[in-house]
């Protein structure tokens, strides 16, 4: 039965065309944004996961910056320590030379003083971003014996987050301490020879009246002890530097992995969406033709009255 009041065919064609147009808009949005899930309304679960992981990746980016800053501080201290070790080695050689009969100890002392000044210069220059781990003042208000380098950010299954750090005990690194002279180079000791002088590695004096070979031997032992201690400290600091470098590489790879994981959840498959758009555009054209045919039925009924 044909009716001029209700065109069921046109209604069906119109409904189908509207659905096709809606799908075209959705597909075009995915192609233009690159996302299959751009808003919570697209897929609430995936959108929530992706948003959280993107936030965590921003936190990891900050961790990466913190690791870079920590690596720079460690590298400065490590480089300075290596230079200081070379100078300490020179001081030890000068003291050994002073044990030889007939040498001019005054001239050797002058050389030792210059080497000691160089040690002080190295330690005071080992500063980065306002922090110096070799020349310190433990009485300062902002002094802390342990320095922490932010190394990671993690989220537990219950949603709680945690920040981990790499702790560095700088009391083992300190060459000078302006507060109590507890640094490696300014800790005092008393020789056991006839001179019996109280000195430190940073304040040796082989020209004091009464200083004999036994006193110089004690000085050599003290300098060698400082040398060994500094070598151990540099080795430990080098291990810390290596760990920070590895952690930096890991965080970088982790951020890439998270980006890939988020992409799997929300990124649009451009090949698939492009193919789908072509098919929908074909359906749209057919829908328009179908609606046109359905609307022409009313004109056919009018012809019956002519």
C-alpha positions as CSV (number, residue, x, y, z in Angstrom):
1,X,0.0,0.0,0.0
2,X,1.3,3.4,-0.9
3,X,0.6,6.4,1.4
4,X,1.1,10.1,0.9
5,X,1.0,10.7,4.7
6,X,3.8,8.3,5.6
7,X,6.8,7.5,3.4
8,X,8.3,4.5,5.2
9,X,11.0,4.0,2.5
10,X,12.2,7.6,2.8
11,X,12.3,7.3,6.6
12,X,14.4,4.2,6.4
13,X,16.7,5.7,3.8
14,X,17.1,8.9,5.9
15,X,17.9,6.9,9.0
16,X,20.5,4.9,7.2
17,X,22.0,8.0,5.7
18,X,22.2,9.7,9.1
19,X,24.0,6.7,10.6
20,X,26.5,6.7,7.7
21,X,27.1,10.4,8.1
22,X,27.7,9.9,11.9
23,X,30.3,7.2,11.2
24,X,32.0,9.4,8.6
25,X,32.3,12.2,11.1
26,X,33.8,9.7,13.7
27,X,36.2,8.3,11.1
28,X,37.3,11.7,9.9
29,X,37.9,12.8,13.5
30,X,40.1,9.8,14.1
31,X,42.1,10.5,10.9
32,X,42.5,14.2,11.8
33,X,43.5,13.7,15.4
34,X,45.3,10.4,15.0
35,X,43.5,9.0,18.0
36,X,40.9,6.2,18.2
37,X,40.2,7.2,21.8
38,X,40.5,11.0,22.0
39,X,38.0,11.6,24.7
40,X,36.5,9.7,27.7
41,X,33.3,9.2,25.7
42,X,35.2,7.2,23.1
43,X,36.3,4.5,25.6
44,X,36.3,5.5,29.2
45,X,38.6,2.7,30.4
46,X,41.2,3.2,27.8
47,X,41.1,7.0,28.1
48,X,41.6,6.7,31.8
49,X,44.6,4.4,31.5
50,X,46.1,6.5,28.7
51,X,45.7,9.7,30.7
52,X,47.3,8.2,33.8
53,X,50.2,6.8,31.9
54,X,50.8,10.1,30.1
55,X,50.9,11.8,33.5
56,X,53.4,9.2,34.7
57,X,55.5,9.7,31.6
58,X,55.7,13.4,32.4
59,X,56.9,12.5,35.9
60,X,59.5,10.2,34.4
61,X,60.7,13.1,32.2
62,X,61.3,15.1,35.3
63,X,63.2,12.1,36.8
64,X,65.3,12.1,33.6
65,X,66.2,15.7,34.2
66,X,67.0,15.0,37.9
67,X,69.3,12.1,36.8
68,X,71.0,14.4,34.4
69,X,71.6,17.0,37.2
70,X,72.8,14.3,39.6
71,X,75.1,12.8,36.9
72,X,76.6,16.3,36.4
73,X,77.3,16.7,40.1
74,X,78.9,13.3,40.4
75,X,80.9,13.8,37.3
76,X,82.3,17.1,38.6
77,X,83.3,15.5,41.9
78,X,84.7,12.4,40.2
79,X,86.8,14.5,37.8
80,X,88.1,16.7,40.6
81,X,89.0,13.7,42.7
82,X,91.0,12.1,39.9
83,X,93.0,15.4,39.5
84,X,93.5,15.6,43.3
85,X,94.8,12.0,43.3
86,X,97.5,12.9,40.7
87,X,98.6,15.9,42.9
88,X,98.7,13.7,46.0
89,X,100.9,11.3,44.1
90,X,103.3,14.1,43.3
91,X,103.4,15.2,47.0
92,X,104.3,11.7,48.0
93,X,107.1,11.6,45.4
94,X,108.5,14.9,46.8
95,X,108.5,13.5,50.3
96,X,110.3,10.4,49.2
97,X,112.9,12.7,47.5
98,X,113.3,14.6,50.8
99,X,114.5,11.4,52.4
100,X,117.6,11.4,50.3
101,X,120.8,12.7,52.0
102,X,122.0,16.1,50.9
103,X,118.8,17.3,49.2
104,X,117.6,20.9,49.7
105,X,114.4,20.3,51.7
106,X,113.6,24.0,51.5
107,X,113.2,23.8,47.8
108,X,111.2,20.6,48.1
109,X,109.0,22.2,50.7
110,X,108.3,25.1,48.2
111,X,107.2,22.6,45.6
112,X,105.0,20.8,48.2
113,X,103.3,24.1,49.1
114,X,102.4,24.8,45.5
115,X,101.0,21.3,45.2
116,X,99.0,21.8,48.3
117,X,97.6,25.0,46.9
118,X,96.7,23.2,43.8
119,X,94.8,20.6,45.9
120,X,92.9,23.4,47.5
121,X,92.1,25.0,44.2
122,X,90.8,21.7,42.8
123,X,88.6,21.1,45.7
124,X,87.1,24.6,45.8
125,X,86.5,24.5,42.0
126,X,84.5,21.2,42.2
127,X,81.2,22.9,42.4
128,X,78.1,22.4,40.3
129,X,74.7,24.2,40.8
130,X,75.9,25.6,44.0
131,X,77.0,22.3,45.5
132,X,80.5,21.3,46.4
133,X,81.1,17.8,47.8
134,X,84.9,18.0,48.2
135,X,85.3,21.3,50.1
136,X,82.4,21.6,52.6
137,X,81.4,23.3,55.9
138,X,79.5,20.8,58.0
139,X,78.4,23.7,60.3
140,X,76.5,25.4,57.5
141,X,72.7,25.5,57.9
142,X,72.1,23.8,54.6
143,X,74.7,21.1,55.0
144,X,73.5,17.5,54.6
145,X,75.8,14.5,54.8
146,X,73.8,12.5,52.4
147,X,72.9,13.8,48.9
148,X,69.9,12.2,47.1
149,X,69.5,11.9,43.4
150,X,66.0,11.2,42.2
151,X,66.2,8.0,40.2
152,X,62.7,6.6,39.5
153,X,59.0,7.2,39.7
154,X,56.7,4.2,40.0
155,X,53.0,3.5,40.4
156,X,51.7,0.4,42.4
157,X,48.7,-1.7,41.5
158,X,46.6,0.2,44.1
159,X,47.4,3.5,42.4
160,X,49.8,4.8,44.9
161,X,53.0,6.4,43.6
162,X,56.6,6.4,44.9
163,X,59.8,8.2,44.2
164,X,63.1,6.4,44.6
165,X,66.5,8.0,45.0
166,X,70.2,7.1,44.9
167,X,71.9,8.2,48.1
168,X,75.5,9.5,48.1
169,X,77.3,9.8,51.4
170,X,79.6,12.8,50.9
171,X,81.3,12.4,54.3
172,X,83.5,9.9,52.5
173,X,84.3,12.3,49.7
174,X,85.1,15.4,51.7
175,X,88.7,16.6,51.2
176,X,88.3,19.7,53.3
177,X,85.8,20.5,56.1
178,X,86.0,24.1,57.2
179,X,84.1,23.3,60.4
180,X,86.2,20.6,62.2
181,X,89.0,19.6,59.8
182,X,87.6,16.2,59.3
183,X,88.3,16.0,55.6
184,X,90.7,13.5,54.1
185,X,93.4,16.2,53.5
186,X,93.0,18.4,56.6
187,X,92.8,15.7,59.3
188,X,95.8,16.2,61.5
189,X,98.3,13.6,62.7
190,X,101.4,13.8,64.8
191,X,104.7,12.4,63.6
192,X,106.7,10.1,65.9
193,X,110.2,11.3,65.0
194,X,112.5,13.7,66.8
195,X,110.5,16.7,65.4
196,X,107.2,15.3,66.5
197,X,105.1,17.8,64.5
198,X,101.3,17.9,64.2
199,X,100.4,18.4,60.6
200,X,97.9,17.4,57.9
201,X,98.3,16.4,54.3
202,X,97.2,19.9,53.4
203,X,99.7,21.4,55.8
204,X,103.0,19.5,55.6
205,X,106.3,21.1,56.7
206,X,109.5,19.2,56.3
207,X,111.7,22.2,57.2
208,X,110.6,22.6,60.8
209,X,113.5,22.4,63.2
210,X,114.1,18.9,64.5
211,X,112.1,17.1,61.7
212,X,114.1,13.9,60.9
213,X,113.7,11.0,58.5
214,X,111.3,9.3,60.9
215,X,109.0,12.3,60.8
216,X,109.1,12.3,57.0
217,X,108.4,8.6,56.9
218,X,105.2,9.3,58.9
219,X,104.3,12.0,56.5
220,X,104.8,9.7,53.6
221,X,102.6,7.1,55.3
222,X,99.9,9.7,55.9
223,X,100.0,10.9,52.3
224,X,99.9,7.4,51.0
225,X,96.9,6.6,53.3
226,X,95.1,9.7,51.9
227,X,96.0,8.5,48.4
228,X,94.6,5.1,49.0
229,X,91.5,6.6,50.6
230,X,90.9,9.0,47.7
231,X,91.4,6.1,45.2
232,X,88.7,4.1,47.0
233,X,86.4,7.0,47.1
234,X,86.9,7.8,43.4
235,X,86.3,4.1,42.6
236,X,83.0,4.2,44.5
237,X,82.0,7.5,43.0
238,X,82.7,6.0,39.5
239,X,80.4,3.1,40.3
240,X,77.7,5.5,41.3
241,X,78.2,7.5,38.1
242,X,77.9,4.3,36.1
243,X,74.7,3.4,37.9
244,X,73.2,6.8,37.2
245,X,74.1,6.5,33.5
246,X,72.4,3.1,33.4
247,X,69.4,4.4,35.2
248,X,69.1,7.3,32.8
249,X,69.2,4.9,29.9
250,X,66.6,2.7,31.5
251,X,64.2,5.6,32.2
252,X,64.6,6.7,28.6
253,X,63.7,3.2,27.3
254,X,60.9,3.0,29.9
255,X,59.3,6.2,28.6
256,X,59.5,4.9,25.0
257,X,57.8,1.7,26.1
258,X,55.0,3.6,27.9
259,X,54.4,5.7,24.8
260,X,54.1,2.6,22.7
261,X,51.7,1.0,25.2
262,X,49.5,4.1,25.3
263,X,49.6,4.2,21.5
264,X,48.3,0.6,21.3
265,X,45.3,1.7,23.4
266,X,44.3,5.0,21.9
267,X,46.1,5.6,18.5
268,X,44.0,5.2,15.4
269,X,45.1,2.7,12.7
270,X,45.4,5.1,9.8
271,X,45.4,2.5,7.1
272,X,42.2,0.9,8.5
273,X,40.5,4.3,9.1
274,X,41.4,5.4,5.5
275,X,39.9,2.3,4.0
276,X,36.8,2.6,6.3
277,X,36.3,6.2,5.2
278,X,36.3,5.3,1.5
279,X,33.7,2.6,2.2
280,X,31.5,4.9,4.2
281,X,31.7,7.6,1.5
282,X,30.4,5.0,-1.0
283,X,27.6,4.1,1.4
284,X,26.8,7.8,1.8
285,X,26.4,8.2,-2.0
286,X,24.2,5.1,-2.1
287,X,22.2,6.4,0.8
288,X,21.6,9.7,-1.0
289,X,20.4,7.9,-4.1
290,X,18.2,5.6,-2.0
291,X,16.6,8.6,-0.3
292,X,16.1,10.3,-3.6
293,X,14.3,7.2,-5.0
294,X,12.2,6.9,-1.9
295,X,11.1,10.6,-2.2
296,X,10.3,10.1,-5.9
297,X,7.6,7.6,-5.0
298,X,5.2,10.4,-4.0
299,X,5.6,11.9,-7.4
300,X,4.7,8.5,-8.9
301,X,1.4,8.5,-6.9
302,X,0.5,12.0,-8.3
303,X,0.9,10.7,-11.8
304,X,-2.0,8.3,-11.1
305,X,-4.4,11.3,-10.9
306,X,-3.4,12.8,-14.2
